[in-house]
Amino acid sequence: MQITPRAIRLPPGYQIRRLLDPEEYRDAEELMGSAWGILDRVDITPRHVLVTAQKNGGLVLGAFAPDGQLVGFLFGFLGTTAEGKLKHVSHQVGVHPQYRGLHLGYLLKRAQRGEVRRQGLDLITWTYDPLETVNAHLNLTQLGAVCSTYLRNVYGELRDNLNRGLPTDRFQVDWWVRSGWVHERLSLAHPAALAETVARLPVINRPRGQPAEQSVEGIDLPLLGELDLTFTAAEVLLRVPYNFQAVKAWNLDLATEWRMQTRTALERHFEAGYFAVEMLRGDLAEGKAAFYRLWRPEGTPPWRIYEHTSDEATSSVDEALRQFVQLYNDGLYWKAHEVLETPWRDAEGDERAFLQGLIRSAAAFHKLVVQGNTRGAARHLAWVIDTLTALEPTYRGVDLAAFVAGLRHALAVVAELDDPAAFDRALILPVLLTPSP
């Protein structure tokens, strides 16, 4: 199986950062209603709670469109495990319906991971409906969270569009944000080998056949068959509806049957030592299908093994920045590029984009003045200008407004160059760095 690097970035002009002023918190209240179809404002987290959490170790992040509109939202706070271990509790993530498909939920979670790691914590937990397979794919397959905790009817009856009519059962997932398991899943794109996996692993609830009318818009709506609860295989698959909301809309009784039988299957397998580690979604011969991969590991689970590089062994971002500025301003572009590689790999959100922008600016001028490659230099400069413009005017003490303006001028000159040797290196403006507050 070929594995390729994951490349999910913020669209040009978008920004993810903490909420700052009262108007933004007011916008977050409105966004909750739009994102989740909340019909009663009593179910909306009030802004005074968000502000208090933000000021006391919690986290309230926003995803902002180029026009400044708040279109995505994340809220979490400090909590403890049953054993008293401090953790971060991720309570809400939502994206405005008109802005879905831009991976903003995924990018908000990555930014959350970076913030929590900087607090010195290693665990984030949250809940989601196990029959919502889009959320399952994000949480398990893309982010690398795992689950062995099934919670029955957590919130009682909810009246919003997503939950109305069924018990609010939830997975509580564990996201071990310093583990190699999570680092690998955030760094790699795993191709969806659904048919091959279904052929290879036993399905513990292979569905019974059903009449043709039990298909809605090409989505298969099978009835569950008998559960296989022998627990002999180390890995098994549990089939769930590809689109649970379509099942609910078509037949609430069928949706209730799915809820009850998957509850039994998951609770029993979790008790037997299995973890839900992946959501597989895609096309089979009978239509679109979705499966949980349940795994019973031997020994220490890989998500409890931390990355080999410790935080203490990694240079601080501030120190790396000082080294970068000195080398860059001295014209040692490749060495400048190298000192930011390690902090860039550990960074999240805006900080990751910022560091990558500096790295690629150094790479651009190395290509230009050392390799004579004007096309490669222009490509890097255009990317850097597009990325760093969203972080202006300053970021981590760097005067980005002046830096980007210099890059724009340099790019205009490079685009007209016939001879790379004719480029005037005086056009490469120095990076101006002031101490971070």
N, C-alpha and C positions, 0 to 999 in steps of 0.2 A: 504494500500500500504506500503510495507516494504521499508525503506530508509536505505542505508548503507553508511558508510563513504567513501568519494572519496579518492583514493590513487594513484595519478598520480605524479610520481617523475622522475627526470632526470635519464636516463640510466647511468649505471656505466661508469665513465670516462668522461662524458659530463660536460660542464660548461656553465653557463650563467653569463655574466658580461658586463660592459661597454667596448666599443672599446677603445683601448689605443694608438696604434702607427699608423703612416701613412700607413703601409702595410695592416693593418686590415681594414682601411677605403677604401683602394683600392680594397680589397677583397669584401667589401660590395657592391661596384659598380657592380662588376661582378656577385654577387649573385642576384642582382635585375633582371638582364637579364634572369638568369636561372629560378628564382622563378616564374616570371610572363610572360615569353615568350615575353619580350620587344624586338621589332625588330629594333628600332631606338634609338641610345644612347642619343638623345636629351631628351628622356623621363625618363632618369635615373637621380636620385638626385645626384649631384656632391659631391665629398668628401669634398670640402671646405665648403659647406653648412652644411654637417654633423658635421664637426669639430667645426664650429662656434656655431652651436646649442648646442652641447655637453658642450661647455665652457660657455654658457650663459643661463643656466636654462633649456635647452632641455635635451633630452635623446636619446642616441644611444646604444642599447644593441646588443650583439651577442650571439648566441648559438654555442659552439665550440665542435667538435667531439673529441674523445680521441687523435687523431693524430694532434690536433691543428687546423684543417680545420674549417673555418667559414661556417656553414651550415644553420644558421637561423639568422634573422636580424629584428630589430624593431627600428623605428625612430619616435620621437614625439617632440613637442616644446610647449612653453607657448602660450596661447591665451586668449581671453575673450569671454564671452557670449554676447548676444545682450544687456543685462542689465549692462554690464561692469564688471561682476564677473570674476575673474581670474580662468583659468582652464588649463588643459593639453590637447593638441590636438595630438592624436595618428594618425600619417599620413601613416605609412607603416609597415606592418608585412609580412615577407615572409620566406619560408623554401625551401631549395633545394629539387627538386622532389625526389631524391634518399633517402632523410631522412624524408619523410613524414610518418605518422603512429607512430611516437615516441612522439607525444603530445608536440612538441617543440613550436608550436604557442601558445598553452594554457599556457605553462610554461613561455614563454617570456612575455605574458600579466600579469601573476601573479607577475613576477619580476617588471614589469612596475608599477603595483598597489602599491607595496611596496615602490618604489622610489618616486612616486608622493605623497603618504601619508606622507613620511618623509619631503617633501617640505611644508607640511601644507595645501595641496589642497584636495578637496573632489570630484572633477568632472573630468572625462576624456571623451572626445567625439571623435568619428571617423565615417567614412562613409564606407559602403560596398554595393554591388549590392544586393537588396532584393531577387533576383531570384537565388542567389548562396546559396543553402541550407546548404552546409557544413559549410560555414562561418556563416550563420544564427544560426546554432546549437551551434557553438563555442561561438558566441557573446552573444546570448540571453540565451540559456539553460544552458550552462556550466559556463559562466562568470557572468551572471546576469545583463547584460546591457538591457536597454529598449528603445523603439523608438516610437515617435509620430511625427516625422519630415520626410516628403518625399520630396526629392529634384529632380527636373527634369533635365536631360541631363547636369549634373554638369560639366563634362570635355569636352563637345562637342564630336566630333568624335575622338576616339582613335584607334591606328593601331595595338595594341598588340593582341595576340591570344585570350585572354579572352573577349575583349570588341568590337572587330571589327564587324561592320555591324549593330549595334543597338544604340539607345540613351543611354547615360551613366547615367541612373537614379540611385539614391542612397538613402539608409536610412542613416540618421544621428542619431547615438545611443548615449544615455547618460549612463555612467557608474559611479554610485554614490558609490565611493570606500570605504566610511566610513559607509555605510548603513548596517543594519541587513539583508536586502534583498540580497545584494551581498555576505555578509559573509556566509549566509546559502547556497547559490548556489555553492560557492567555497568549502564549507566544506562537502557537501552531494552529493551523486550520485542519480540522479532521474531516476528511470527505465522508459523506453519508453513504456507507456501504450497507444499506438497509437489506436488500434482497439476500446478499451473501451472509449477513449476520443472522437473519431469520432462518436460512438454510442450515446454519452451523449450530445454533443454540436451541434448546428446547423451549417451547412456548407453554407456560404453565396454565394458560386459560384459552387454549385454541378455540375460537368462537364456533358456535353452531352455524349451519347454513340458515339463510333467511330469504323471504320473498324479495323479488327485484325492487318492489316499491320502497324497501328500506335502504334507499340510497338518495341522498340529498346533494344535488349539484356535484355529482361525482365522488362524494365522500361516503365511504363505506360505513354503515351503521350496524355492525354485527351484534347479535345477542351473545352474551357470555356463555360458555359451556362449563363443564365441570372443572374445578380447580385441581391441579396436580400439586399436592402438598407433601411430596415424599422427601424433598430437600436433599437429593442425592448429588446433583450437579453443582459445581462451584459457581457457574454462571447460568442464568436463565433469563428469559424475556417475559414481560407481562404486557399484554396488549391493552391499550386504552384508546378511546375515541380520538381520531385525528382532530376533530373540531367539536369539542364538548358543547359549545353554545348552539351549534347546529342541531345536535342531538336533543338538547333541551327544547329548542323551538319546535322541533318536529314531534317529539313525544316525551313528555315529562316523566311518564312512568318508566320508559326505557332509560332515561337519564338517571332516575333513582336506582334502578337495578345496577347500572354501572357503578354508581357511588357505593352501594352496599357490598357488591361482590369484590370490587377492587380494594375496598377497606379491609375486608377479610384477608385477601391475598397478601396485601402489603403488611398488615399487622403480623400475620403469621411468619412471613419471611424475615421481617426485621427481628422478631423474637428468636429466629433460628440463626441469626448472625449475618444476614445479608444486608448490603447497602445498595440504595439506588444511586448509580454513578453516571448514568448517561440516558438521554432521551434521543431515540432514533425516529425520525419523521421522513416520509417520502412516499414513493409510488410502488405498489405491488400490483400483481395482475388484476386483483379485484377492485383496485382503487387506492386512494390515499390511506395510509395507515401510520400508526404511531405505537412505539414500544418502549417501555422502560427496560434498561439492562440492569439486572440485579446481580451483585457479585458478593461472594463470601470470601474475603481474603484470608490467607494464612499468615500468621505472624503480625507484625506491626503494619497497619494500613499505610500506604504510601503518602496519604494526605497528612499523616502525623509525623512525617520526616521533613525537616526543614531544609531549605536550600543550603548548598555547601558554602556559599559566600555569606559571611555574617555581616551585619550592619556595621560592626566595629571595624571590620577589615576594609570596608568601602569608604573611600574619601568622602567627606562631606561635600554637598553641592557647592557651598560657599567657597571652600578651599579649591575645589576643582575649577570653579569659575575664575578665581583669581589667577590660577595657573594658565587657564585658557586665554584670558585677556592679555597677560604678559607675552605669551607665545604668539598669539594672533597679531598683536600690535608690533611685534618684532619681525613679522613676516614668516614665521615658522608654522605654516598653516597645517601641515600634516601632523606635527606634534601637538598642536592645539586641538585638532580634531580628536586625537587619541585620548587626551586627558578627560574628555567628557563622556567617553563610551560607557564606562562603568556606571556613573550616576544616571545616565540616560536609560540604561536597561532597567534600573530599579524605579524610575520615575513613573508617574501616572498623570493623566489629564493635561492641564495647561503646562505644567512643569515639563512633562515629557515632550510636548510640542516645542516649547521654548528651547530646551537643550538640543533637540534634533535640528531646530533652525540654526543654532550656532554651529553645530557640527557640519551641516551642509553648506553654510556660508564659507567655512574654512576649506571644505572640500572643493567648493567652486573655484576659489582663488588658487588652490593647489593645482587644479586642472588647468587653469588659465596660465599662470606664470611659470609653472614647472613643466607641465605636459604640453602646453600650447593647444589645448583642446577647448576652443571657444564654444562649440555646440554643447558639450557637457557642462561647461561653466554656466552658460546661459540657462540651461535646464534647471540646475541647482538653484541659481539665483532667483528665478521665477517662483520656484516652490517656496523658498525661504521668505520672499516678500509676501506671498499670499498667506503663509502661516503666521508670521510674526506680526503682521498688520493687525490681526485680531487681538493681540496682547498689548498693543500700544496704550499709553505712551511709555510706561516703564514696566519692567518685570524683574524682580530680584536685583534691583539696583542698576540694571542696564537701561540706558536711555535708548529704548527701541525706536522712538520716533526719529531721532537723528540717525540711528543705525540703518533703519529701513530706507530713509530718504537717500542715504549714501549708496545703498545697494541698488536703488532704482536708477540713480545716475550711472552707476557702473554698468548695469545691465543694458541701458540705452547705448552706451559706448560699445560694449562687447557685441551687441547685435549688429553693429555696422562695421566691425573690424574685418579686414581682409587678412592682415598679418598679426598674429597674436603677439609678436615681439614689439609691435607698435603701441601696445597698451601701456598707459601711464600709471605706474603703481601708486602714484600720489592720489589717484581716485579712490583707493581703498582706505576709507576713513577708519580711524581707530575705534575700538569698542570703549565706550565711556562707562565706567563702573563706579558707583558710589556705595558705601557700606549699607548692607541691608538693615532695616530697623529691627 
